[in-house]
Amino acid sequence: MELHWHCELCQHQDVNLRKGNVCGLTGNKPNFKNTCSTIEFGEKRKQKVIDTNAKF
């Protein structure tokens, strides 16, 4: 999984004009290998599921 797709579902995602997609907790670009230990799902994930289901 590409890191930015993983982060798109997380409540901690932040977008920085200089750095791009960054973690709102660290202020840095994502640097995990497979999964992030601090990912927190919420409304962003719920909306993504609704949008994906609507396509099918």
C-alpha positions in Angstrom: 0.0 0.0 0.0 1.3 3.4 -0.8 1.8 5.6 2.3 -0.4 8.4 1.1 -3.4 6.1 0.6 -2.9 4.7 4.1 -2.8 8.3 5.5 -5.9 9.4 3.5 -8.0 7.3 5.9 -6.4 8.7 9.1 -7.7 11.5 11.2 -4.1 12.7 11.8 -3.4 13.4 8.1 -2.2 16.9 7.3 -1.2 18.5 4.0 1.8 20.8 4.0 2.4 23.0 0.9 6.2 22.4 1.2 6.3 18.8 2.3 3.1 17.4 0.8 1.3 14.7 2.8 2.5 14.8 6.4 1.5 13.3 9.7 -0.3 15.8 12.0 1.3 14.1 15.0 4.9 14.4 13.9 4.8 17.1 11.2 6.9 14.8 9.0 6.3 12.7 5.9 5.1 9.2 6.7 8.0 6.8 7.3 6.4 3.5 8.4 7.0 0.2 6.5 3.6 -1.6 6.3 1.2 0.1 8.7 1.2 3.0 11.1 0.9 2.3 14.8 -0.8 5.6 15.5 -3.5 5.6 12.7 -6.9 6.7 13.9 -9.9 6.1 11.8 -13.0 8.3 12.0 -15.2 10.2 9.6 -12.6 10.2 6.8 -12.7 6.4 6.7 -16.5 6.3 7.0 -16.8 8.7 4.0 -14.3 6.7 1.9 -16.3 3.5 2.5 -19.5 5.3 1.5 -17.9 6.7 -1.6 -16.4 3.4 -2.6 -19.7 1.5 -2.1 -21.6 4.2 -4.2 -19.2 3.4 -7.1 -20.2 -0.3 -7.0 
